Amino acid sequence: MLILVLDTSTPAITAAVVEIAPTSVTLLAERVTIDGKAHGEQLAPGIDAALAEAGAKPRDLAAIVAGLGPGPFTGLRVGLVTAVVMADTLGIPTYGVCSLDGLGALAGAVPLLVATDARRKEVYWAVYRDGVRLHGPSVDNPATVGVTVSQFGAASAVGEGAVRYADQLGLPVGAGSAYPSALELARGAAARVRAAAPTETLQPLYLRRPDAVEPSARKTVL
């Protein structure tokens, strides 16, 4: 079965075509554009390019897997709305995976901190061991995260936030990508895809309110 994987939770605008077989998950094509301000402009071309490289048409897709975040409001919404609209048009299910799992899935026996940039001098973060999430996702300032994760015995950190705030987190930056892996997101949903599980509501993990909110009351100009 062919699935489309989308993730716009970080500046990495990701679209990938993945084949899920009974005993394997294989990445066939992937497009990643790093641009934190162009999710709306870059995602659709990325989808077209990934499908073309895989030699597939939208009608060939069996499901769409989307990274649920956490991530900044505008960028994350682009990926989730695109996934819902495409799935509704094609009549196929959608499945969601925490985007941080796309980095934490490769964690070994020693706990690993995954931290992505949440802006406002904060990080979205979670702790993993043996590929399983032990804590999170949460959003905090890096210094607070550094103190909190010490109780889990994390020895290193990965992700864009880990690179940017390494001094405050107090952990060395581990090897690997700074952004969620489309292949690992697909693996996170593979069991549901194989079982033809019911479609899921893609509930975004914003973790905090957007910067722009409606005023609670009109203010007098007098």
N, C-alpha and C positions, 0 to 999 in steps of 0.2 A: 504494500500500500504506500502511495505517495502522500506526504503531508507537507504543508507549508508552515514554516516556523517564522514568527515575527517577534522582534523585541525592540522597543524604543524607550526603554527605561533609563538609558544612559546616553551620552553623546554618540554612541555607536548605533547607527540605524541599520538594523540587521534583518535580512530576509534570506531564507534558506529553504531548499527542497531536500527532504530527507525521505529515504525509503525505510519503512518499518516492516521487517519480515518476522516470521514466527520466532526466530532465535537471534536476530541481529537488528541493529539500527545503523544505517549507512548514510553519511552526508554525500549528496550528489552534486549540489551546487550551493554557493553562498555568496552574498553580496553584503559588504559592510562598509558604510560611509561614516566617517567620524566628523560630525558637525552638530553641535548642541543646539543650533538655532534653525535647522532646516529639516526637521523630521517630516513635516507636511510636504515638502518639496522632493525629498529624496527617497521616501519609502516606496512609492508606486514604481518609479524606475528600477529600484532594486528588486522588487518582486518580479517585474517583467524580465529583467536580466537573469535572475536565478532560474526562473521557469525555462527561459530559452536555453540556457546552458545545460539544464537537465533534460532537454528535449521533451518538455511536458507542456500541456495546456491547463488552464484552470479547471476544466472539466475532468481532468485526470486525478485531481486531488480527492483524497478520502476524508481529510480533516484538516483543521488549522489549529496549531498550537501557538499560544501567545504568552509572552512574558508579562506577568501581572504587576511588575514592579517589586519593591518600591522604586519610585522615580518621580521627578518633577511633573507637575500636573499636565502641562501642555504637551510635552513630548510623549509621555506615557499614553495619554488619551488618543493620540494619533494612531498608534499601533493597535490599540484595543478596538477603536471604532472601525478601522480598516478590516480587522479580523472578523468582526461581527457582520459588517456589510457584505464582505465577500462570502462568508459562510451562509448567510441568509440567501444570497443570490444563487449560490451553487447548491443549496440544500444539503449541506454537510455539517457535521458537528464541530464545535469549538471546545478546546481544553486549555485550561490555564495552569501555569507553573510559576512559582515565585522566581523572579529573575535572578536573585542572589544564588539560587540553587544551580544556575548555569555556571557559576564559579566554584561553589562549595562542593559540587558533586565529586570533584577529584581529591578531596581531603582524605588523608590517610588516618593512621591510628593516633597521631598527635593532633590535637584540636587546631583548627585553622580559622582565623578571622577573615570574613569577607566584608569589605567596606567599599561602597561606591559614593561618589560625590553627591551630596544632597543640597549643595549651595548653602548660602547663609552661614558658611563656615561650620557646616555639620556633615555628618555621614549617615547613610543608610547602612545598617550592618546586621550580621548574623554570624553565629559560630557553628562550625561543622566538625564532625569526626566520622571517619569511615564513610564519607559521602552523605551523612545524615545530619540534618539541622538540629542542633542542640538548643539553640536559643535564637529568638528573633523571628521575623525582622523587626527592627526598631530604628529610630532616628535620634541622634544625640550629637553633642559636640565631641570632637575627637578625644579630648582629655578625659571626659567622663567615660567614654568607651574604653580607653586604655586601662582605667581603673577597674571597670566592670569585668572585662574579659580576663583579667588576671586570675579570677576564681575558676576559670575553665582550663587554665594551663595552656592557652594558645601560644605557639612558638613562632608563628609567622602570620603575615596578613597578605591578602591579594585584593586586587581591584583598584580602580582609579582613585578612590578615597584613601586606600592604603598607601599609594605612592605620594599623593599630595600631602598627607598628614602623618607621614611616617614618624616624624620627631615627636608629635603629640601622642600618637598611639603607643609609642615605645616598643614597636615590633619590627623586625626586618621584613622587607618585602619579598614574598616568595616568587618563584618562577611561574611563568604562564601569562596568559592574556589579562589585560586590565578590565576586560568587558565580558559579559555573559556569553557562554558558548551556545550556539544554536543546536549543536549536536547533543549537548548535555540537557538542554531544555526538552528536546525531542525524547531523549531517554526517560526524562521525568514523567512524560505523558504516555510512553509506549504501551504500558499495560492497559491503559484505558482505551487507546486506539485499537489494540488487538482485540479487546473484548467488545468493541463497538458500543462503549458506554454511552449513556445519554449525553447530549450536548450540555455544556456547563455555561452558566452566566459568568462572564468575564468581569469579576469584581476587582477593580484596581486597588492596589495597595499604596494609596497616597500617603498615609500615616500622619499627614497634617493638612490643614486647610490651604487652599491656594492663596497667593499673595493678594489677588484682586477679589474683593467681596462687596456685596451690595451694602450700602449704608443702612443702618437700622432705622433711621428716621431722617426726615428732611430737616435741614438746619435753616433757621431764619436768617435773612440777610439784613435785618434791622438791628 
